[in-house]
Amino acid sequence: MANAKELADFFKNKGITQEMIAEKLGVSQQYVSRLLSGKTAFGKKQARRFYENWGIQPAWLLTGDGPDRKSTR
């Protein structure tokens, strides 16, 4: 995943840990680690949940195309 570093940086800059993400999503910290490192690809369900919780665009997570965040305008 070309966006793995940007995604990890987003959470780091907000002070959100992998453990916090895992708890919010009901998954293991190891699974979150694989998602954020790009070792595991996002599926539609997880992409939607990242959008609902943190405003990260599903298309960006799934394909790397488009803006990464919701428009704030």
N, C-alpha and C positions, 0 to 999 in steps of 0.2 A: 504494500500500500504506500503510495507516494506521499500521502498525507499523514502518515503515522507520527512523524515528529511534530507537525503542527497540532495534531490532536492531543498528543501528550503534553505539549507546551501549554495549550489552552487550559487543561485541567491543573497543571502545575501552577500557572499564573493565578488561578482562582483559589489555590489552596485546597483543591479537591483531590483526595487520595484515591488510589485504586480500590482500597477497602471501602471507602464511602460510595464509590460508583457501584461496586459489587453489591453492597447492602441495598442501595436504592433499586437496583435491577433484579435482585434476588438470584444472583449468580455468584460463582466463586471469584476470588481475587485473581486466581491463575487465569481464568477465562478472560477477565478484563485486561490483564497483562498481555495476553496474546492478541486481543483486539487492538490495544493501543500501540503495540509494537509492529503491527501489520502481519504477524504470523498467522492470524486467523482472520478471514475475510468477514465483513459485516454481512448479515442477512437482512432481509427487509424488516423483520420483526425488531431486531436490535437497533437498526437504523431509525426506525420509527420511535422507539423508546428513547434514544439519545436526543431526538428532536423534541419530544414531549418534555423531557427533563431539563435539557440544556440548550435547546434551540439550534442544534447543529443539523444542517440540512441533510436529509436522507440521501439525496442524489450525490452529494459530495462524499458521503461515507461509502456509498456503493460503487461510485464510478470515478471519483476524484474530480468530476466536472462541476462547474458552477460555483456559486458562493458557498462558503462554509457555514455561515450563520444566517439567522432570520434577519430580514431587513428591519432596521430600527426607524425607518422614515415613516 
